[in-house]
């Protein structure tokens, strides 16, 4: 998993309410950009600027000044869709789809973003980072997550109408919601209404 500090993502509900979501891993942040099948309607990666914008919002630190081609955007979408299916199979205890595993491993085999030190002692990325290096970094993060100590803590939000995936890095390991301020709060409100209805 990526060791750099998380900025957290700001997402918007279907009613337009903004809330914070920290999925706990770079690769899971990518899954908020769309996905295969029914998740296609959430697609936001259409052109290089969209992928650069996602990198800026991600936990990568500092934000890489990327050179991205249209083909690399398409490649990132393919990686994301494959990763989506692999992660969902993982959360259900099902075998990982072989073709999708191959896509993740193929992306991970490319050179990833390389950190470097500036003369002022600050962190930067070496060279001119590309979309392919970004995809390799995401894919390697996925390999680390799926084979690491938190692999058994990758979960889907407990809300029936939410499909966000996160890794529970909390000490007790009891996280149920993508975000307490969004789905957790909605659950509390529903439970309170149900209690009032029973009492009434």
TAPE-V226843 format. One record per pair of residues at least 6 apart in sequence whose ideal C-beta (glycine too) atoms are under 8 Angstrom apart, sorted by sequence separation. I is the first residue (numbers start at 1). J is the second residue. If there is no record, write none. Layout:
((I,J) (I,J))
This chain:
((12,18) (13,19) (23,29) (34,40) (44,50) (45,51) (89,95) (90,96) (117,123) (118,124) (145,151) (156,162) (157,163) (168,174) (177,183) (11,18) (12,19) (35,42) (56,63) (89,96) (116,123) (117,124) (156,163) (157,164) (168,175) (177,184) (10,18) (11,19) (23,31) (34,42) (55,63) (89,97) (115,123) (116,124) (146,154) (156,164) (157,165) (176,184) (10,19) (11,20) (23,32) (33,42) (34,43) (45,54) (55,64) (115,124) (116,125) (145,154) (156,165) (157,166) (166,175) (10,20) (11,21) (33,43) (34,44) (44,54) (86,96) (115,125) (116,126) (155,165) (177,187) (9,20) (10,21) (21,32) (33,44) (34,45) (55,66) (86,97) (114,125) (115,126) (154,165) (155,166) (8,20) (9,21) (33,45) (85,97) (113,125) (114,126) (154,166) (155,167) (166,178) (8,21) (9,22) (113,126) (114,127) (154,167) (155,168) (8,22) (9,23) (52,66) (86,100) (153,167) (154,168) (164,178) (51,66) (82,97) (85,100) (86,101) (153,168) (6,22) (52,68) (113,129) (153,169) (162,178) (51,68) (82,99) (83,100) (150,167) (6,24) (48,66) (82,100) (86,104) (150,168) (158,176) (159,177) (81,100) (82,101) (114,133) (150,169) (157,176) (158,177) (159,178) (9,29) (48,68) (113,133) (153,173) (155,175) (157,177) (162,182) (11,32) (33,54) (48,69) (51,72) (82,103) (83,104) (111,132) (112,133) (113,134) (155,176) (157,178) (162,183) (48,70) (51,73) (82,104) (110,132) (111,133) (145,167) (1,24) (2,25) (9,32) (47,70) (50,73) (110,133) (113,136) (1,25) (2,26) (30,54) (48,72) (79,103) (112,136) (113,137) (159,183) (1,26) (29,54) (48,73) (51,76) (78,103) (79,104) (110,135) (111,136) (112,137) (158,183) (47,73) (110,136) (157,183) (46,73) (109,136) (159,186) (29,57) (30,58) (45,73) (79,107) (107,135) (108,136) (112,140) (159,187) (29,58) (107,136) (158,187) (29,59) (45,76) (107,138) (108,139) (26,58) (45,77) (75,107) (107,139) (108,140) (26,59) (26,60) (43,77) (105,139) (108,142) (45,80) (104,139) (108,143) (104,142) (105,143) (104,143) (34,77) (35,80) (36,81) (39,84) (30,76) (34,80) (35,81) (10,57) (33,80) (9,57) (36,84) (9,58) (30,79) (31,80) (35,84) (36,85) (64,113) (7,57) (30,80) (7,58) (7,59) (31,83) (6,59) (30,83) (31,84) (60,113) (5,59) (7,61) (4,59) (76,131) (83,138) (87,142) (4,60) (5,61) (27,83) (31,87) (75,131) (79,135) (83,139) (86,142) (90,146) (2,59) (4,61) (75,132) (2,60) (72,130) (73,131) (76,134) (28,87) (72,131) (76,135) (79,138) (83,142) (87,146) (27,87) (65,125) (72,132) (75,135) (79,139) (86,146) (62,123) (64,125) (67,128) (90,151) (61,123) (62,124) (67,129) (68,130) (69,131) (72,134) (76,138) (62,125) (65,128) (66,129) (67,130) (68,131) (72,135) (91,154) (65,129) (66,130) (67,131) (90,154) (91,155) (64,129) (66,131) (91,156) (68,134) (87,154) (66,134) (88,156) (64,134) (91,165) (60,137) (88,165) (87,165) (55,134) (51,131) (48,131) (51,134) (30,138) (26,137) (27,138) (26,138) (27,139) (27,141) (26,141) (27,142) (25,141) (25,142) (28,145) (27,145) (25,145) (39,163) (24,150) (28,154) (32,164) (31,164) (31,165) (2,137) (28,165) (28,166) (2,141) (28,167) (1,141) (23,164) (23,165) (24,166) (25,167) (1,144) (21,164) (23,166) (24,167) (1,145) (22,166) (23,167) (24,168) (21,166) (24,169) (1,148) (1,150) (11,164) (23,178) (21,178) (21,179) (20,179) (19,179) (20,181) (21,182) (19,181) (19,182) (17,182) (1,167) (11,179) (13,182) (11,182))
